[in-house]
């Protein structure tokens, strides 16, 4: 459940290949945030190659989470059974996503606390640009406009009276 519609943008001072964003994570709740709820900040990477969002055992321990399920996970390193937890995500700019099913996985070699997967990315519009020797990532939830760079270019060229592609 999405508590409210929102968008955010992060500008990196140079070109980057890892899109890390601080994300708050809490135990799950539905509706209004309960008074006294502890939300911890973690470093998560936006990963379009991940079907589901992932958290590390360190996040599980810090929040005192209890598994709700188990699932089989397939990675380049093989397949295995992993624990599933239910959490709430607090994205930048106060975008709250409630009831996110996350899979526990060891990502310590990457020095991160988790991954934002396509389960979250697919809820909205996600774009990465590399103009002016820097990287900009932006996300809007829910999705509200279809992006089409080919049509945008063709419209621009037509307005100039030039043949498009």
C-alpha positions in Angstrom: 0.0 0.0 0.0 1.4 3.4 -0.9 0.7 6.0 1.8 1.1 9.0 -0.5 2.3 10.0 -4.0 5.7 11.5 -4.1 9.0 11.9 -6.1 12.6 12.4 -5.3 15.9 13.1 -7.1 19.5 12.4 -6.2 22.4 14.1 -8.0 25.8 12.6 -7.7 28.8 15.0 -8.3 30.3 12.6 -10.9 29.3 9.7 -13.0 28.6 6.6 -10.8 27.8 3.0 -11.5 26.2 2.2 -8.2 22.9 4.0 -7.3 23.0 4.1 -3.5 20.3 5.9 -1.6 19.6 6.1 2.2 16.3 4.3 2.9 14.5 4.1 6.2 13.2 0.7 7.2 10.8 -0.2 10.0 8.7 -3.0 11.2 5.5 -3.1 9.1 2.4 -1.1 10.0 -0.8 -0.3 8.0 -2.2 3.2 7.9 -0.8 6.1 10.0 2.7 5.7 11.5 2.4 4.6 15.2 3.8 7.0 17.8 7.3 5.9 18.9 8.0 3.7 15.8 11.7 3.3 15.3 12.8 3.8 11.7 16.5 3.0 11.0 18.4 4.4 8.0 20.2 1.9 5.8 22.3 2.1 2.6 20.4 0.4 -0.2 21.2 0.1 -3.9 18.6 0.5 -6.7 19.0 -2.7 -8.7 16.9 -3.3 -11.8 18.4 -6.9 -12.0 16.8 -7.8 -8.7 13.3 -9.2 -8.9 12.6 -8.6 -5.2 14.0 -6.2 -2.6 16.7 -7.6 -0.3 18.0 -6.9 3.2 21.0 -8.2 5.0 21.1 -10.2 8.2 22.4 -7.0 9.9 19.2 -5.2 9.1 17.2 -8.2 10.3 19.1 -8.1 13.6 19.0 -4.3 14.1 15.2 -4.2 13.6 14.5 -7.5 15.4 12.5 -8.9 12.5 10.8 -12.3 12.5 10.5 -14.2 9.2 7.1 -14.6 7.7 7.9 -17.1 5.0 10.7 -18.8 3.1 11.4 -18.7 -0.7 13.7 -20.2 -3.2 16.1 -17.6 -4.7 18.0 -17.9 -7.9 21.3 -15.9 -8.3 24.4 -16.1 -10.5 26.0 -18.0 -7.5 23.3 -20.7 -7.5 19.9 -21.3 -5.9 18.9 -21.6 -2.3 16.2 -21.2 0.3 16.0 -17.8 2.0 13.9 -16.2 4.7 11.3 -13.6 3.9 10.4 -10.6 6.1 7.7 -7.9 6.0 8.9 -4.3 6.4 8.0 -0.7 5.5 10.3 1.4 3.4 10.8 5.1 3.8 12.2 6.4 0.6 13.7 9.9 0.3 11.2 12.8 0.4 8.9 10.9 2.8 7.6 8.3 0.3 6.4 5.4 2.4 5.8 2.0 1.0 4.0 -0.3 3.4 4.1 -4.1 3.6 7.2 -4.8 1.5 8.2 -8.5 1.3 12.0 -8.6 1.4 14.4 -11.5 1.2 17.3 -11.9 3.5 20.7 -12.3 1.8 24.3 -11.7 2.7 25.6 -8.7 0.8 28.5 -7.8 3.1 31.1 -8.1 0.3 29.3 -5.1 -1.3 29.3 -3.0 1.9 25.5 -2.3 1.6 22.5 -3.1 3.7 20.2 -4.2 0.8 18.7 -3.8 -2.6 15.7 -2.0 -3.9 14.4 -4.4 -6.6 11.9 -4.3 -9.4 9.1 -5.0 -6.9 9.5 -1.4 -5.8 11.0 0.2 -9.0 8.0 -1.2 -11.0 5.6 0.7 -8.8 6.6 4.0 -10.4 8.8 5.9 -12.9 12.6 5.4 -12.5 15.2 7.2 -14.6 18.9 7.5 -14.6 20.7 10.2 -16.7 24.4 10.9 -17.1 24.5 14.4 -18.5 27.2 17.0 -17.7 29.6 14.4 -16.4 27.4 13.5 -13.4 24.7 11.0 -12.6 21.1 11.9 -11.7 18.6 9.3 -10.5 15.0 10.2 -10.0 11.9 8.2 -8.9 8.2 9.0 -8.9 5.5 6.8 -7.3 3.0 6.1 -8.6 3.7 6.2 -12.3 1.8 9.0 -14.0 3.4 9.7 -17.4 4.8 7.4 -20.0 8.4 8.3 -20.9 9.4 7.8 -24.5 12.7 9.4 -25.5 12.2 8.5 -29.2 8.8 10.3 -29.4 10.3 13.2 -27.4 13.1 13.6 -30.0 10.7 13.2 -32.9 8.4 15.9 -31.5 11.4 18.2 -30.9 12.6 17.7 -34.5 9.1 18.2 -35.9 8.7 21.5 -34.0 12.0 22.7 -35.5 10.7 21.6 -39.0 13.5 19.0 -39.4 13.0 15.4 -40.4 13.1 13.0 -37.5 14.9 9.7 -37.2 
